[in-house]
Amino acid sequence: MNLPDYGSADDRATFHNVVRFGVVVDRQAGQFGPQVRVSYDDRGVTSAWLPIGKQGSANCGMHYVPRVGDTVTVLHYPTGIEDGVVVCTHNTSNNPGFQPRSLNAIAMQADDGSYFEYDPDVGCLSINGISTLYLATNGDLTANVGGNATVTAATATVQAGTITLQGPVHITGTLKVDGVCTFAAGGTANPHLTNVDGSGGGS
């Protein structure tokens, strides 16, 4: 027999309530992770604070909290429907799922519409809609690109102790040097450089 505070003396009723669908009505950051409360309209019952099931182990895992109004599946303990764990959300009219470009894609979308998606059908990784991208490393950062690399920005700043450009450098606009410009011995310019006032340039 189950505890009278939670369960039922009828095992059939207990088994019927082990797995249930409900709607999230509240959420919080609990002591050991995110928690939600779930309402079951057919029973007129609202659960206690339930932990969110997640992939991973200890501090190596994913963080996701269902939103208020989301439909979720809850796995309950045999002691009753007030306690349990949220195992997943459902794609319904009130919380439709993100539609990536391919069924084979791995994708995530945030509330603001920004998304991360890898489409293996075309080998494309997309990070779209974010306002700020922050990368920090205590070691080296290496990017190997087999094709062309294009960076488009209103203003681009590169700051380092030493900047080395290997290979031909093509500048289509204006080059402005605020400091000292030094040419190594034997360096050449083609055609000869001419100052703005017309001087220099050599023969």
VMD Tcl script that draws the C-alpha trace (Angstrom):
set ca {
  {0.00 0.00 0.00}
  {1.31 3.46 -0.89}
  {1.66 6.33 1.50}
  {-1.77 7.90 2.07}
  {-0.35 11.43 1.67}
  {0.58 10.74 -1.95}
  {-0.52 7.49 -3.44}
  {-3.51 5.27 -3.70}
  {-4.38 1.91 -2.20}
  {-5.46 0.94 -5.72}
  {-2.38 -0.26 -7.63}
  {-4.15 0.33 -10.96}
  {-4.53 4.02 -10.12}
  {-0.89 4.16 -9.11}
  {0.29 2.58 -12.37}
  {-1.97 4.94 -14.32}
  {-0.20 7.93 -12.79}
  {3.42 6.75 -13.08}
  {3.79 8.56 -16.43}
  {1.64 11.63 -17.06}
  {1.43 14.72 -19.29}
  {1.04 18.13 -17.70}
  {1.58 21.86 -18.23}
  {4.36 23.87 -16.57}
  {2.87 26.61 -14.37}
  {5.95 27.84 -12.48}
  {9.72 27.43 -12.45}
  {12.69 28.30 -10.26}
  {16.42 27.80 -9.79}
  {16.53 25.12 -7.11}
  {19.41 24.31 -4.78}
  {20.66 21.52 -7.05}
  {19.39 22.78 -10.41}
  {16.29 24.08 -12.23}
  {12.85 22.97 -11.08}
  {9.28 23.39 -12.33}
  {5.77 22.84 -11.01}
  {3.36 20.98 -13.29}
  {-0.42 21.19 -13.38}
  {-2.62 18.22 -14.32}
  {-5.95 19.70 -15.36}
  {-7.75 16.34 -15.49}
  {-6.92 15.75 -11.82}
  {-7.01 19.32 -10.55}
  {-3.57 18.74 -9.02}
  {-0.38 20.80 -9.15}
  {2.87 19.00 -8.43}
  {5.56 19.93 -5.96}
  {8.80 21.38 -7.34}
  {10.11 18.79 -9.82}
  {13.70 18.50 -11.04}
  {14.44 18.59 -14.78}
  {15.99 15.47 -16.24}
  {19.15 16.25 -18.20}
  {21.83 14.54 -20.24}
  {25.30 14.35 -18.77}
  {26.76 13.73 -15.37}
  {27.44 16.01 -12.40}
  {28.58 19.41 -13.73}
  {29.12 18.11 -17.27}
  {25.72 18.44 -18.89}
  {23.17 20.65 -20.60}
  {21.05 23.38 -19.04}
  {17.47 23.71 -20.21}
  {14.33 24.71 -18.33}
  {10.85 24.26 -19.87}
  {8.92 27.51 -20.20}
  {5.66 28.25 -18.43}
  {2.90 26.84 -20.63}
  {5.03 24.03 -22.06}
  {3.53 20.55 -22.14}
  {5.87 18.05 -20.47}
  {6.09 14.35 -19.68}
  {6.64 13.59 -16.00}
  {7.82 10.29 -14.55}
  {6.32 9.97 -11.05}
  {7.34 7.90 -8.10}
  {4.93 5.15 -7.05}
  {4.16 7.22 -3.95}
  {1.99 9.59 -5.98}
  {1.78 12.31 -8.61}
  {3.01 15.13 -6.40}
  {6.67 14.06 -6.76}
  {8.68 12.94 -9.78}
  {11.04 14.17 -12.52}
  {10.37 15.97 -15.81}
  {11.83 13.85 -18.60}
  {10.98 15.87 -21.74}
  {8.79 18.49 -23.39}
  {6.30 17.99 -26.22}
  {5.91 19.78 -29.53}
  {2.36 21.14 -29.33}
  {0.49 24.17 -30.62}
  {1.47 26.16 -27.52}
  {5.17 25.24 -27.79}
  {6.00 24.18 -31.38}
  {9.44 22.74 -32.02}
  {12.22 24.48 -33.95}
  {12.19 23.38 -37.59}
  {15.76 23.03 -38.96}
  {16.56 22.74 -42.65}
  {16.95 18.97 -42.49}
  {15.62 16.10 -40.41}
  {19.24 15.02 -40.06}
  {20.30 18.36 -38.55}
  {21.40 18.94 -34.97}
  {19.85 22.24 -33.92}
  {18.91 24.47 -30.99}
  {16.85 27.67 -30.90}
  {16.54 30.27 -28.13}
  {13.59 32.45 -27.12}
  {14.90 35.43 -29.14}
  {14.94 33.39 -32.37}
  {18.72 32.94 -32.52}
  {19.77 29.42 -33.39}
  {22.63 26.95 -33.71}
  {22.34 24.34 -36.46}
  {24.58 21.79 -38.13}
  {23.18 20.33 -41.35}
  {25.19 17.20 -42.29}
  {23.40 16.98 -45.66}
  {25.34 20.02 -46.90}
  {28.09 20.17 -44.24}
  {26.95 23.61 -43.01}
  {27.28 24.93 -39.44}
  {25.08 27.99 -38.80}
  {25.11 30.31 -35.77}
  {22.52 32.95 -36.54}
  {20.69 35.82 -34.86}
  {22.89 36.26 -31.79}
  {23.84 39.78 -30.66}
  {27.28 38.94 -29.24}
  {29.68 36.04 -29.84}
  {32.31 35.71 -27.11}
  {35.31 33.38 -27.42}
  {37.95 33.07 -24.70}
  {40.86 30.64 -24.54}
  {43.89 30.31 -22.28}
  {45.81 28.67 -25.11}
  {46.02 28.97 -28.88}
  {43.22 29.62 -31.35}
  {43.70 28.05 -34.78}
  {41.33 28.28 -37.74}
  {42.09 26.20 -40.83}
  {39.95 27.13 -43.83}
  {40.09 25.07 -47.00}
  {38.36 27.74 -49.08}
  {37.96 31.50 -48.76}
  {37.50 33.35 -45.46}
  {35.41 36.53 -45.40}
  {34.83 38.81 -42.41}
  {32.30 41.63 -42.83}
  {31.90 44.16 -40.03}
  {31.20 47.86 -39.48}
  {34.55 48.12 -37.66}
  {37.15 45.42 -37.08}
  {39.94 45.68 -34.49}
  {42.80 43.20 -34.19}
  {45.00 43.68 -31.13}
  {48.10 41.61 -30.40}
  {51.72 41.92 -29.34}
  {52.82 41.05 -32.87}
  {50.72 40.67 -36.00}
  {52.22 38.67 -38.86}
  {50.67 38.49 -42.33}
  {52.15 35.71 -44.44}
  {51.67 35.83 -48.18}
  {50.61 38.65 -50.53}
  {48.44 41.35 -48.93}
  {45.87 43.10 -51.14}
  {44.42 46.37 -49.84}
  {41.56 47.69 -51.96}
  {40.93 50.82 -49.91}
  {43.08 53.25 -47.97}
  {45.92 52.17 -45.70}
  {46.46 54.52 -42.77}
  {49.51 54.11 -40.53}
  {49.39 56.11 -37.27}
  {52.75 54.83 -36.06}
  {56.04 54.00 -37.75}
  {56.12 52.01 -40.99}
  {59.41 50.18 -41.48}
  {60.53 48.30 -44.59}
  {63.10 45.54 -44.14}
  {66.38 45.87 -46.03}
  {65.94 44.79 -49.62}
  {62.19 45.39 -49.53}
  {60.67 46.81 -52.70}
  {57.49 48.60 -53.71}
  {55.97 48.23 -57.16}
  {55.19 50.80 -58.38}
  {57.34 53.17 -56.33}
  {55.58 54.82 -53.41}
  {54.72 58.50 -53.76}
  {53.90 60.84 -50.90}
  {50.61 62.75 -50.86}
  {52.45 65.97 -51.73}
  {53.92 64.31 -54.82}
  {57.44 63.87 -53.44}
  {59.32 60.63 -53.23}
  {58.63 57.68 -55.42}
  {62.14 57.40 -56.79}
  {62.89 57.10 -60.46}
}
mol new
graphics top color blue
foreach p $ca { graphics top sphere $p radius 0.5 }
foreach p [lrange $ca 0 end-1] q [lrange $ca 1 end] { graphics top cylinder $p $q radius 0.2 }
display resetview
